[in-house]
């Protein structure tokens, strides 16, 4: 959906400042932006956390890890010996 008010303001601005110029603040300040975000947040609700289950190594195929990366991960105390 096109916001004609903003579209017209951009056209006027381009006439006065030339093509490629950065747009000026058309709607207000940071407080109004934060208010807009707060009103829109319920529309973008995050899904419930999805917990990944372990996968059998036999089901993992087609993955190639370079030897240097494998050595790096092996050297990490969290993953290596």
N, CA, C and O atoms as a Maestro MAE file, in Angstrom:
{
 s_m_m2io_version
 :::
 2.0.0
}

f_m_ct {
 s_m_title
 :::
 protein
 m_atom[324] {
  # First column is atom index #
  i_m_mmod_type
  r_m_x_coord
  r_m_y_coord
  r_m_z_coord
  i_m_residue_number
  s_m_chain_name
  s_m_pdb_residue_name
  s_m_pdb_atom_name
  i_m_atomic_number
  :::
  1 25 0.849 -1.167 0.000 1 A "UNK " " N  " 7
  2 3 0.000 0.000 0.000 1 A "UNK " " CA " 6
  3 2 0.897 1.233 0.000 1 A "UNK " " C  " 6
  4 15 1.851 1.313 0.774 1 A "UNK " " O  " 8
  5 25 0.601 2.157 -0.838 2 A "UNK " " N  " 7
  6 3 1.403 3.362 -0.961 2 A "UNK " " CA " 6
  7 2 0.872 4.447 -0.045 2 A "UNK " " C  " 6
  8 15 -0.327 4.724 -0.018 2 A "UNK " " O  " 8
  9 25 1.767 5.052 0.699 3 A "UNK " " N  " 7
  10 3 1.397 6.194 1.521 3 A "UNK " " CA " 6
  11 2 1.630 7.429 0.653 3 A "UNK " " C  " 6
  12 15 2.767 7.872 0.487 3 A "UNK " " O  " 8
  13 25 0.555 7.980 0.103 4 A "UNK " " N  " 7
  14 3 0.680 9.077 -0.842 4 A "UNK " " CA " 6
  15 2 1.254 10.339 -0.214 4 A "UNK " " C  " 6
  16 15 1.936 11.112 -0.888 4 A "UNK " " O  " 8
  17 25 0.988 10.552 1.058 5 A "UNK " " N  " 7
  18 3 1.524 11.729 1.739 5 A "UNK " " CA " 6
  19 2 3.057 11.676 1.739 5 A "UNK " " C  " 6
  20 15 3.718 12.667 1.429 5 A "UNK " " O  " 8
  21 25 3.606 10.524 2.084 6 A "UNK " " N  " 7
  22 3 5.066 10.380 2.095 6 A "UNK " " CA " 6
  23 2 5.602 10.397 0.680 6 A "UNK " " C  " 6
  24 15 6.629 11.022 0.412 6 A "UNK " " O  " 8
  25 25 4.909 9.706 -0.247 7 A "UNK " " N  " 7
  26 3 5.354 9.654 -1.631 7 A "UNK " " CA " 6
  27 2 5.436 11.061 -2.234 7 A "UNK " " C  " 6
  28 15 6.411 11.389 -2.909 7 A "UNK " " O  " 8
  29 25 4.422 11.886 -1.993 8 A "UNK " " N  " 7
  30 3 4.429 13.254 -2.503 8 A "UNK " " CA " 6
  31 2 5.531 14.077 -1.848 8 A "UNK " " C  " 6
  32 15 6.175 14.889 -2.510 8 A "UNK " " O  " 8
  33 25 5.751 13.872 -0.552 9 A "UNK " " N  " 7
  34 3 6.809 14.611 0.135 9 A "UNK " " CA " 6
  35 2 8.169 14.243 -0.430 9 A "UNK " " C  " 6
  36 15 9.035 15.107 -0.566 9 A "UNK " " O  " 8
  37 25 8.372 12.971 -0.761 10 A "UNK " " N  " 7
  38 3 9.642 12.553 -1.356 10 A "UNK " " CA " 6
  39 2 9.833 13.174 -2.730 10 A "UNK " " C  " 6
  40 15 10.942 13.574 -3.081 10 A "UNK " " O  " 8
  41 25 8.752 13.260 -3.515 11 A "UNK " " N  " 7
  42 3 8.853 13.882 -4.829 11 A "UNK " " CA " 6
  43 2 9.231 15.353 -4.710 11 A "UNK " " C  " 6
  44 15 10.077 15.834 -5.462 11 A "UNK " " O  " 8
  45 25 8.620 16.066 -3.784 12 A "UNK " " N  " 7
  46 3 8.939 17.481 -3.571 12 A "UNK " " CA " 6
  47 2 10.383 17.620 -3.119 12 A "UNK " " C  " 6
  48 15 11.100 18.505 -3.586 12 A "UNK " " O  " 8
  49 25 10.811 16.758 -2.219 13 A "UNK " " N  " 7
  50 3 12.185 16.823 -1.719 13 A "UNK " " CA " 6
  51 2 13.175 16.578 -2.849 13 A "UNK " " C  " 6
  52 15 14.201 17.255 -2.923 13 A "UNK " " O  " 8
  53 25 12.884 15.609 -3.746 14 A "UNK " " N  " 7
  54 3 13.794 15.324 -4.839 14 A "UNK " " CA " 6
  55 2 13.885 16.498 -5.799 14 A "UNK " " C  " 6
  56 15 14.942 16.743 -6.380 14 A "UNK " " O  " 8
  57 25 12.789 17.224 -5.974 15 A "UNK " " N  " 7
  58 3 12.831 18.405 -6.827 15 A "UNK " " CA " 6
  59 2 13.765 19.465 -6.257 15 A "UNK " " C  " 6
  60 15 14.460 20.154 -7.004 15 A "UNK " " O  " 8
  61 25 13.778 19.594 -4.926 16 A "UNK " " N  " 7
  62 3 14.579 20.635 -4.295 16 A "UNK " " CA " 6
  63 2 16.012 20.202 -4.004 16 A "UNK " " C  " 6
  64 15 16.912 21.042 -3.970 16 A "UNK " " O  " 8
  65 25 16.236 18.919 -3.796 17 A "UNK " " N  " 7
  66 3 17.580 18.494 -3.409 17 A "UNK " " CA " 6
  67 2 18.254 17.616 -4.448 17 A "UNK " " C  " 6
  68 15 19.428 17.283 -4.290 17 A "UNK " " O  " 8
  69 25 17.555 17.232 -5.499 18 A "UNK " " N  " 7
  70 3 18.145 16.424 -6.551 18 A "UNK " " CA " 6
  71 2 17.996 14.938 -6.281 18 A "UNK " " C  " 6
  72 15 17.746 14.525 -5.148 18 A "UNK " " O  " 8
  73 25 18.151 14.129 -7.336 19 A "UNK " " N  " 7
  74 3 18.007 12.685 -7.171 19 A "UNK " " CA " 6
  75 2 19.150 12.107 -6.343 19 A "UNK " " C  " 6
  76 15 20.275 12.605 -6.392 19 A "UNK " " O  " 8
  77 25 18.863 11.077 -5.599 20 A "UNK " " N  " 7
  78 3 19.889 10.411 -4.804 20 A "UNK " " CA " 6
  79 2 20.162 11.050 -3.462 20 A "UNK " " C  " 6
  80 15 21.000 10.556 -2.707 20 A "UNK " " O  " 8
  81 25 19.476 12.137 -3.144 21 A "UNK " " N  " 7
  82 3 19.695 12.794 -1.854 21 A "UNK " " CA " 6
  83 2 19.016 11.991 -0.753 21 A "UNK " " C  " 6
  84 15 18.004 11.333 -0.992 21 A "UNK " " O  " 8
  85 25 19.565 12.045 0.433 22 A "UNK " " N  " 7
  86 3 18.992 11.321 1.572 22 A "UNK " " CA " 6
  87 2 17.667 11.958 1.966 22 A "UNK " " C  " 6
  88 15 17.554 13.183 1.996 22 A "UNK " " O  " 8
  89 25 16.658 11.135 2.271 23 A "UNK " " N  " 7
  90 3 15.362 11.710 2.662 23 A "UNK " " CA " 6
  91 2 15.428 12.371 4.024 23 A "UNK " " C  " 6
  92 15 16.174 11.944 4.905 23 A "UNK " " O  " 8
  93 25 14.639 13.419 4.182 24 A "UNK " " N  " 7
  94 3 14.529 14.092 5.468 24 A "UNK " " CA " 6
  95 2 13.546 13.332 6.340 24 A "UNK " " C  " 6
  96 15 12.812 12.476 5.846 24 A "UNK " " O  " 8
  97 25 13.525 13.630 7.613 25 A "UNK " " N  " 7
  98 3 12.584 13.003 8.536 25 A "UNK " " CA " 6
  99 2 11.176 13.453 8.162 25 A "UNK " " C  " 6
  100 15 10.854 14.636 8.271 25 A "UNK " " O  " 8
  101 25 10.332 12.514 7.720 26 A "UNK " " N  " 7
  102 3 9.005 12.863 7.243 26 A "UNK " " CA " 6
  103 2 7.914 12.660 8.282 26 A "UNK " " C  " 6
  104 15 6.840 13.247 8.159 26 A "UNK " " O  " 8
  105 25 8.157 11.852 9.292 27 A "UNK " " N  " 7
  106 3 7.098 11.474 10.216 27 A "UNK " " CA " 6
  107 2 7.264 12.020 11.622 27 A "UNK " " C  " 6
  108 15 6.271 12.118 12.343 27 A "UNK " " O  " 8
  109 25 8.429 12.368 12.038 28 A "UNK " " N  " 7
  110 3 8.597 12.843 13.403 28 A "UNK " " CA " 6
  111 2 9.945 12.443 13.969 28 A "UNK " " C  " 6
  112 15 10.935 12.319 13.248 28 A "UNK " " O  " 8
  113 25 9.959 12.247 15.275 29 A "UNK " " N  " 7
  114 3 11.220 11.991 15.957 29 A "UNK " " CA " 6
  115 2 11.323 10.533 16.397 29 A "UNK " " C  " 6
  116 15 10.485 9.703 16.045 29 A "UNK " " O  " 8
  117 25 12.355 10.240 17.165 30 A "UNK " " N  " 7
  118 3 12.588 8.889 17.652 30 A "UNK " " CA " 6
  119 2 11.437 8.398 18.519 30 A "UNK " " C  " 6
  120 15 11.078 7.222 18.461 30 A "UNK " " O  " 8
  121 25 10.862 9.273 19.310 31 A "UNK " " N  " 7
  122 3 9.751 8.877 20.177 31 A "UNK " " CA " 6
  123 2 8.560 8.390 19.351 31 A "UNK " " C  " 6
  124 15 7.913 7.409 19.718 31 A "UNK " " O  " 8
  125 25 8.267 9.060 18.250 32 A "UNK " " N  " 7
  126 3 7.145 8.615 17.417 32 A "UNK " " CA " 6
  127 2 7.471 7.293 16.731 32 A "UNK " " C  " 6
  128 15 6.588 6.455 16.551 32 A "UNK " " O  " 8
  129 25 8.726 7.100 16.348 33 A "UNK " " N  " 7
  130 3 9.135 5.833 15.752 33 A "UNK " " CA " 6
  131 2 8.986 4.694 16.753 33 A "UNK " " C  " 6
  132 15 8.491 3.620 16.413 33 A "UNK " " O  " 8
  133 25 9.418 4.934 17.989 34 A "UNK " " N  " 7
  134 3 9.287 3.902 19.022 34 A "UNK " " CA " 6
  135 2 7.815 3.596 19.297 34 A "UNK " " C  " 6
  136 15 7.454 2.442 19.531 34 A "UNK " " O  " 8
  137 25 6.980 4.607 19.271 35 A "UNK " " N  " 7
  138 3 5.544 4.387 19.453 35 A "UNK " " CA " 6
  139 2 4.957 3.543 18.328 35 A "UNK " " C  " 6
  140 15 4.148 2.647 18.568 35 A "UNK " " O  " 8
  141 25 5.376 3.841 17.092 36 A "UNK " " N  " 7
  142 3 4.919 3.041 15.952 36 A "UNK " " CA " 6
  143 2 5.343 1.587 16.113 36 A "UNK " " C  " 6
  144 15 4.555 0.674 15.867 36 A "UNK " " O  " 8
  145 25 6.581 1.378 16.525 37 A "UNK " " N  " 7
  146 3 7.089 0.012 16.722 37 A "UNK " " CA " 6
  147 2 6.314 -0.704 17.823 37 A "UNK " " C  " 6
  148 15 5.991 -1.884 17.687 37 A "UNK " " O  " 8
  149 25 6.018 -0.006 18.900 38 A "UNK " " N  " 7
  150 3 5.274 -0.612 20.005 38 A "UNK " " CA " 6
  151 2 3.868 -1.010 19.557 38 A "UNK " " C  " 6
  152 15 3.347 -2.038 19.991 38 A "UNK " " O  " 8
  153 25 3.255 -0.207 18.698 39 A "UNK " " N  " 7
  154 3 1.919 -0.547 18.202 39 A "UNK " " CA " 6
  155 2 1.960 -1.721 17.230 39 A "UNK " " C  " 6
  156 15 1.004 -2.493 17.163 39 A "UNK " " O  " 8
  157 25 3.038 -1.869 16.484 40 A "UNK " " N  " 7
  158 3 3.135 -2.942 15.502 40 A "UNK " " CA " 6
  159 2 3.635 -4.250 16.089 40 A "UNK " " C  " 6
  160 15 3.420 -5.306 15.494 40 A "UNK " " O  " 8
  161 25 4.289 -4.211 17.230 41 A "UNK " " N  " 7
  162 3 4.896 -5.417 17.818 41 A "UNK " " CA " 6
  163 2 3.917 -6.576 17.972 41 A "UNK " " C  " 6
  164 15 4.295 -7.709 17.677 41 A "UNK " " O  " 8
  165 25 2.681 -6.357 18.416 42 A "UNK " " N  " 7
  166 3 1.762 -7.499 18.544 42 A "UNK " " CA " 6
  167 2 1.465 -8.198 17.217 42 A "UNK " " C  " 6
  168 15 1.095 -9.372 17.212 42 A "UNK " " O  " 8
  169 25 1.620 -7.500 16.102 43 A "UNK " " N  " 7
  170 3 1.353 -8.102 14.798 43 A "UNK " " CA " 6
  171 2 2.461 -9.056 14.373 43 A "UNK " " C  " 6
  172 15 2.259 -9.886 13.487 43 A "UNK " " O  " 8
  173 25 3.631 -8.943 14.997 44 A "UNK " " N  " 7
  174 3 4.774 -9.774 14.630 44 A "UNK " " CA " 6
  175 2 5.195 -10.648 15.799 44 A "UNK " " C  " 6
  176 15 6.374 -10.699 16.149 44 A "UNK " " O  " 8
  177 25 4.245 -11.328 16.395 45 A "UNK " " N  " 7
  178 3 4.551 -12.175 17.546 45 A "UNK " " CA " 6
  179 2 5.483 -13.307 17.126 45 A "UNK " " C  " 6
  180 15 5.288 -13.939 16.088 45 A "UNK " " O  " 8
  181 25 6.486 -13.546 17.941 46 A "UNK " " N  " 7
  182 3 7.439 -14.623 17.677 46 A "UNK " " CA " 6
  183 2 6.784 -15.963 17.992 46 A "UNK " " C  " 6
  184 15 5.995 -16.068 18.930 46 A "UNK " " O  " 8
  185 25 7.112 -16.984 17.209 47 A "UNK " " N  " 7
  186 3 6.552 -18.304 17.511 47 A "UNK " " CA " 6
  187 2 7.112 -18.837 18.819 47 A "UNK " " C  " 6
  188 15 8.153 -18.385 19.296 47 A "UNK " " O  " 8
  189 25 6.401 -19.811 19.393 48 A "UNK " " N  " 7
  190 3 6.920 -20.450 20.594 48 A "UNK " " CA " 6
  191 2 8.291 -21.034 20.294 48 A "UNK " " C  " 6
  192 15 8.596 -21.420 19.166 48 A "UNK " " O  " 8
  193 25 9.094 -21.086 21.321 49 A "UNK " " N  " 7
  194 3 10.461 -21.585 21.143 49 A "UNK " " CA " 6
  195 2 10.421 -23.038 20.665 49 A "UNK " " C  " 6
  196 15 9.761 -23.888 21.262 49 A "UNK " " O  " 8
  197 25 11.131 -23.295 19.592 50 A "UNK " " N  " 7
  198 3 11.202 -24.636 19.034 50 A "UNK " " CA " 6
  199 2 12.494 -25.274 19.520 50 A "UNK " " C  " 6
  200 15 13.584 -24.758 19.274 50 A "UNK " " O  " 8
  201 25 12.365 -26.386 20.204 51 A "UNK " " N  " 7
  202 3 13.537 -27.074 20.732 51 A "UNK " " CA " 6
  203 2 13.918 -28.169 19.740 51 A "UNK " " C  " 6
  204 15 13.123 -29.063 19.449 51 A "UNK " " O  " 8
  205 25 15.141 -28.086 19.227 52 A "UNK " " N  " 7
  206 3 15.623 -29.077 18.273 52 A "UNK " " CA " 6
  207 2 15.988 -30.363 19.003 52 A "UNK " " C  " 6
  208 15 16.630 -30.340 20.054 52 A "UNK " " O  " 8
  209 25 15.571 -31.472 18.432 53 A "UNK " " N  " 7
  210 3 15.892 -32.769 18.998 53 A "UNK " " CA " 6
  211 2 17.203 -33.273 18.402 53 A "UNK " " C  " 6
  212 15 17.537 -32.917 17.272 53 A "UNK " " O  " 8
  213 25 17.945 -34.087 19.135 54 A "UNK " " N  " 7
  214 3 19.190 -34.630 18.586 54 A "UNK " " CA " 6
  215 2 18.910 -35.457 17.329 54 A "UNK " " C  " 6
  216 15 17.870 -36.105 17.208 54 A "UNK " " O  " 8
  217 25 19.856 -35.415 16.410 55 A "UNK " " N  " 7
  218 3 19.740 -36.149 15.153 55 A "UNK " " CA " 6
  219 2 20.799 -37.239 15.138 55 A "UNK " " C  " 6
  220 15 21.948 -37.013 15.519 55 A "UNK " " O  " 8
  221 25 20.404 -38.403 14.700 56 A "UNK " " N  " 7
  222 3 21.341 -39.517 14.591 56 A "UNK " " CA " 6
  223 2 22.412 -39.178 13.553 56 A "UNK " " C  " 6
  224 15 22.084 -38.642 12.495 56 A "UNK " " O  " 8
  225 25 23.683 -39.478 13.831 57 A "UNK " " N  " 7
  226 3 24.742 -39.199 12.851 57 A "UNK " " CA " 6
  227 2 24.507 -39.884 11.509 57 A "UNK " " C  " 6
  228 15 24.975 -39.394 10.481 57 A "UNK " " O  " 8
  229 25 23.799 -40.999 11.498 58 A "UNK " " N  " 7
  230 3 23.543 -41.699 10.237 58 A "UNK " " CA " 6
  231 2 22.610 -40.905 9.319 58 A "UNK " " C  " 6
  232 15 22.578 -41.147 8.113 58 A "UNK " " O  " 8
  233 25 21.858 -39.967 9.879 59 A "UNK " " N  " 7
  234 3 20.942 -39.152 9.071 59 A "UNK " " CA " 6
  235 2 21.619 -37.908 8.512 59 A "UNK " " C  " 6
  236 15 21.048 -37.229 7.658 59 A "UNK " " O  " 8
  237 25 22.817 -37.599 8.975 60 A "UNK " " N  " 7
  238 3 23.540 -36.425 8.487 60 A "UNK " " CA " 6
  239 2 24.389 -36.869 7.302 60 A "UNK " " C  " 6
  240 15 25.291 -37.693 7.451 60 A "UNK " " O  " 8
  241 25 24.103 -36.328 6.144 61 A "UNK " " N  " 7
  242 3 24.875 -36.688 4.954 61 A "UNK " " CA " 6
  243 2 25.004 -35.468 4.056 61 A "UNK " " C  " 6
  244 15 24.181 -34.554 4.106 61 A "UNK " " O  " 8
  245 25 26.026 -35.466 3.249 62 A "UNK " " N  " 7
  246 3 26.238 -34.365 2.324 62 A "UNK " " CA " 6
  247 2 26.890 -33.146 2.948 62 A "UNK " " C  " 6
  248 15 26.928 -32.081 2.333 62 A "UNK " " O  " 8
  249 25 27.404 -33.288 4.162 63 A "UNK " " N  " 7
  250 3 28.061 -32.168 4.831 63 A "UNK " " CA " 6
  251 2 29.562 -32.385 4.746 63 A "UNK " " C  " 6
  252 15 30.065 -33.431 5.158 63 A "UNK " " O  " 8
  253 25 30.270 -31.413 4.220 64 A "UNK " " N  " 7
  254 3 31.720 -31.490 4.122 64 A "UNK " " CA " 6
  255 2 32.318 -30.399 4.989 64 A "UNK " " C  " 6
  256 15 31.978 -29.225 4.849 64 A "UNK " " O  " 8
  257 25 33.206 -30.790 5.881 65 A "UNK " " N  " 7
  258 3 33.863 -29.839 6.770 65 A "UNK " " CA " 6
  259 2 35.340 -29.804 6.412 65 A "UNK " " C  " 6
  260 15 35.991 -30.848 6.402 65 A "UNK " " O  " 8
  261 25 35.883 -28.630 6.118 66 A "UNK " " N  " 7
  262 3 37.309 -28.543 5.818 66 A "UNK " " CA " 6
  263 2 38.139 -29.021 7.011 66 A "UNK " " C  " 6
  264 15 37.755 -28.796 8.159 66 A "UNK " " O  " 8
  265 25 39.277 -29.680 6.750 67 A "UNK " " N  " 7
  266 3 40.110 -30.197 7.842 67 A "UNK " " CA " 6
  267 2 40.519 -29.127 8.854 67 A "UNK " " C  " 6
  268 15 40.560 -29.405 10.053 67 A "UNK " " O  " 8
  269 25 40.820 -27.916 8.400 68 A "UNK " " N  " 7
  270 3 41.229 -26.850 9.324 68 A "UNK " " CA " 6
  271 2 40.083 -26.494 10.272 68 A "UNK " " C  " 6
  272 15 40.315 -26.239 11.454 68 A "UNK " " O  " 8
  273 25 38.855 -26.475 9.764 69 A "UNK " " N  " 7
  274 3 37.705 -26.178 10.620 69 A "UNK " " CA " 6
  275 2 37.467 -27.300 11.615 69 A "UNK " " C  " 6
  276 15 37.134 -27.047 12.773 69 A "UNK " " O  " 8
  277 25 37.636 -28.540 11.169 70 A "UNK " " N  " 7
  278 3 37.462 -29.679 12.073 70 A "UNK " " CA " 6
  279 2 38.488 -29.634 13.199 70 A "UNK " " C  " 6
  280 15 38.159 -29.919 14.351 70 A "UNK " " O  " 8
  281 25 39.729 -29.276 12.874 71 A "UNK " " N  " 7
  282 3 40.771 -29.169 13.909 71 A "UNK " " CA " 6
  283 2 40.450 -28.044 14.879 71 A "UNK " " C  " 6
  284 15 40.657 -28.186 16.084 71 A "UNK " " O  " 8
  285 25 39.949 -26.938 14.370 72 A "UNK " " N  " 7
  286 3 39.592 -25.806 15.224 72 A "UNK " " CA " 6
  287 2 38.495 -26.201 16.216 72 A "UNK " " C  " 6
  288 15 38.598 -25.908 17.407 72 A "UNK " " O  " 8
  289 25 37.460 -26.858 15.728 73 A "UNK " " N  " 7
  290 3 36.370 -27.283 16.607 73 A "UNK " " CA " 6
  291 2 36.863 -28.340 17.586 73 A "UNK " " C  " 6
  292 15 36.472 -28.332 18.753 73 A "UNK " " O  " 8
  293 25 37.714 -29.246 17.128 74 A "UNK " " N  " 7
  294 3 38.248 -30.293 17.995 74 A "UNK " " CA " 6
  295 2 39.086 -29.701 19.122 74 A "UNK " " C  " 6
  296 15 39.146 -30.268 20.213 74 A "UNK " " O  " 8
  297 25 39.729 -28.571 18.867 75 A "UNK " " N  " 7
  298 3 40.575 -27.932 19.882 75 A "UNK " " CA " 6
  299 2 39.761 -27.162 20.924 75 A "UNK " " C  " 6
  300 15 40.296 -26.789 21.967 75 A "UNK " " O  " 8
  301 25 38.485 -26.922 20.657 76 A "UNK " " N  " 7
  302 3 37.642 -26.206 21.619 76 A "UNK " " CA " 6
  303 2 37.259 -27.143 22.759 76 A "UNK " " C  " 6
  304 15 36.843 -28.276 22.516 76 A "UNK " " O  " 8
  305 25 37.395 -26.680 23.997 77 A "UNK " " N  " 7
  306 3 37.067 -27.556 25.123 77 A "UNK " " CA " 6
  307 2 35.594 -27.979 25.153 77 A "UNK " " C  " 6
  308 15 35.267 -29.036 25.694 77 A "UNK " " O  " 8
  309 25 34.707 -27.165 24.578 78 A "UNK " " N  " 7
  310 3 33.289 -27.508 24.585 78 A "UNK " " CA " 6
  311 2 32.979 -28.677 23.662 78 A "UNK " " C  " 6
  312 15 32.034 -29.425 23.909 78 A "UNK " " O  " 8
  313 25 33.774 -28.847 22.587 79 A "UNK " " N  " 7
  314 3 33.459 -29.849 21.579 79 A "UNK " " CA " 6
  315 2 34.528 -30.924 21.443 79 A "UNK " " C  " 6
  316 15 34.215 -32.064 21.100 79 A "UNK " " O  " 8
  317 25 35.759 -30.585 21.702 80 A "UNK " " N  " 7
  318 3 36.855 -31.541 21.517 80 A "UNK " " CA " 6
  319 2 36.995 -32.480 22.697 80 A "UNK " " C  " 6
  320 15 36.137 -32.543 23.577 80 A "UNK " " O  " 8
  321 25 38.098 -33.205 22.689 81 A "UNK " " N  " 7
  322 3 38.355 -34.176 23.774 81 A "UNK " " CA " 6
  323 2 38.711 -33.476 25.021 81 A "UNK " " C  " 6
  324 15 38.961 -34.119 26.041 81 A "UNK " " O  " 8
  :::
 }
 m_bond[323] {
  # First column is bond index #
  i_m_from
  i_m_to
  i_m_order
  :::
  1 1 2 1
  2 2 3 1
  3 3 4 2
  4 3 5 1
  5 5 6 1
  6 6 7 1
  7 7 8 2
  8 7 9 1
  9 9 10 1
  10 10 11 1
  11 11 12 2
  12 11 13 1
  13 13 14 1
  14 14 15 1
  15 15 16 2
  16 15 17 1
  17 17 18 1
  18 18 19 1
  19 19 20 2
  20 19 21 1
  21 21 22 1
  22 22 23 1
  23 23 24 2
  24 23 25 1
  25 25 26 1
  26 26 27 1
  27 27 28 2
  28 27 29 1
  29 29 30 1
  30 30 31 1
  31 31 32 2
  32 31 33 1
  33 33 34 1
  34 34 35 1
  35 35 36 2
  36 35 37 1
  37 37 38 1
  38 38 39 1
  39 39 40 2
  40 39 41 1
  41 41 42 1
  42 42 43 1
  43 43 44 2
  44 43 45 1
  45 45 46 1
  46 46 47 1
  47 47 48 2
  48 47 49 1
  49 49 50 1
  50 50 51 1
  51 51 52 2
  52 51 53 1
  53 53 54 1
  54 54 55 1
  55 55 56 2
  56 55 57 1
  57 57 58 1
  58 58 59 1
  59 59 60 2
  60 59 61 1
  61 61 62 1
  62 62 63 1
  63 63 64 2
  64 63 65 1
  65 65 66 1
  66 66 67 1
  67 67 68 2
  68 67 69 1
  69 69 70 1
  70 70 71 1
  71 71 72 2
  72 71 73 1
  73 73 74 1
  74 74 75 1
  75 75 76 2
  76 75 77 1
  77 77 78 1
  78 78 79 1
  79 79 80 2
  80 79 81 1
  81 81 82 1
  82 82 83 1
  83 83 84 2
  84 83 85 1
  85 85 86 1
  86 86 87 1
  87 87 88 2
  88 87 89 1
  89 89 90 1
  90 90 91 1
  91 91 92 2
  92 91 93 1
  93 93 94 1
  94 94 95 1
  95 95 96 2
  96 95 97 1
  97 97 98 1
  98 98 99 1
  99 99 100 2
  100 99 101 1
  101 101 102 1
  102 102 103 1
  103 103 104 2
  104 103 105 1
  105 105 106 1
  106 106 107 1
  107 107 108 2
  108 107 109 1
  109 109 110 1
  110 110 111 1
  111 111 112 2
  112 111 113 1
  113 113 114 1
  114 114 115 1
  115 115 116 2
  116 115 117 1
  117 117 118 1
  118 118 119 1
  119 119 120 2
  120 119 121 1
  121 121 122 1
  122 122 123 1
  123 123 124 2
  124 123 125 1
  125 125 126 1
  126 126 127 1
  127 127 128 2
  128 127 129 1
  129 129 130 1
  130 130 131 1
  131 131 132 2
  132 131 133 1
  133 133 134 1
  134 134 135 1
  135 135 136 2
  136 135 137 1
  137 137 138 1
  138 138 139 1
  139 139 140 2
  140 139 141 1
  141 141 142 1
  142 142 143 1
  143 143 144 2
  144 143 145 1
  145 145 146 1
  146 146 147 1
  147 147 148 2
  148 147 149 1
  149 149 150 1
  150 150 151 1
  151 151 152 2
  152 151 153 1
  153 153 154 1
  154 154 155 1
  155 155 156 2
  156 155 157 1
  157 157 158 1
  158 158 159 1
  159 159 160 2
  160 159 161 1
  161 161 162 1
  162 162 163 1
  163 163 164 2
  164 163 165 1
  165 165 166 1
  166 166 167 1
  167 167 168 2
  168 167 169 1
  169 169 170 1
  170 170 171 1
  171 171 172 2
  172 171 173 1
  173 173 174 1
  174 174 175 1
  175 175 176 2
  176 175 177 1
  177 177 178 1
  178 178 179 1
  179 179 180 2
  180 179 181 1
  181 181 182 1
  182 182 183 1
  183 183 184 2
  184 183 185 1
  185 185 186 1
  186 186 187 1
  187 187 188 2
  188 187 189 1
  189 189 190 1
  190 190 191 1
  191 191 192 2
  192 191 193 1
  193 193 194 1
  194 194 195 1
  195 195 196 2
  196 195 197 1
  197 197 198 1
  198 198 199 1
  199 199 200 2
  200 199 201 1
  201 201 202 1
  202 202 203 1
  203 203 204 2
  204 203 205 1
  205 205 206 1
  206 206 207 1
  207 207 208 2
  208 207 209 1
  209 209 210 1
  210 210 211 1
  211 211 212 2
  212 211 213 1
  213 213 214 1
  214 214 215 1
  215 215 216 2
  216 215 217 1
  217 217 218 1
  218 218 219 1
  219 219 220 2
  220 219 221 1
  221 221 222 1
  222 222 223 1
  223 223 224 2
  224 223 225 1
  225 225 226 1
  226 226 227 1
  227 227 228 2
  228 227 229 1
  229 229 230 1
  230 230 231 1
  231 231 232 2
  232 231 233 1
  233 233 234 1
  234 234 235 1
  235 235 236 2
  236 235 237 1
  237 237 238 1
  238 238 239 1
  239 239 240 2
  240 239 241 1
  241 241 242 1
  242 242 243 1
  243 243 244 2
  244 243 245 1
  245 245 246 1
  246 246 247 1
  247 247 248 2
  248 247 249 1
  249 249 250 1
  250 250 251 1
  251 251 252 2
  252 251 253 1
  253 253 254 1
  254 254 255 1
  255 255 256 2
  256 255 257 1
  257 257 258 1
  258 258 259 1
  259 259 260 2
  260 259 261 1
  261 261 262 1
  262 262 263 1
  263 263 264 2
  264 263 265 1
  265 265 266 1
  266 266 267 1
  267 267 268 2
  268 267 269 1
  269 269 270 1
  270 270 271 1
  271 271 272 2
  272 271 273 1
  273 273 274 1
  274 274 275 1
  275 275 276 2
  276 275 277 1
  277 277 278 1
  278 278 279 1
  279 279 280 2
  280 279 281 1
  281 281 282 1
  282 282 283 1
  283 283 284 2
  284 283 285 1
  285 285 286 1
  286 286 287 1
  287 287 288 2
  288 287 289 1
  289 289 290 1
  290 290 291 1
  291 291 292 2
  292 291 293 1
  293 293 294 1
  294 294 295 1
  295 295 296 2
  296 295 297 1
  297 297 298 1
  298 298 299 1
  299 299 300 2
  300 299 301 1
  301 301 302 1
  302 302 303 1
  303 303 304 2
  304 303 305 1
  305 305 306 1
  306 306 307 1
  307 307 308 2
  308 307 309 1
  309 309 310 1
  310 310 311 1
  311 311 312 2
  312 311 313 1
  313 313 314 1
  314 314 315 1
  315 315 316 2
  316 315 317 1
  317 317 318 1
  318 318 319 1
  319 319 320 2
  320 319 321 1
  321 321 322 1
  322 322 323 1
  323 323 324 2
  :::
 }
}
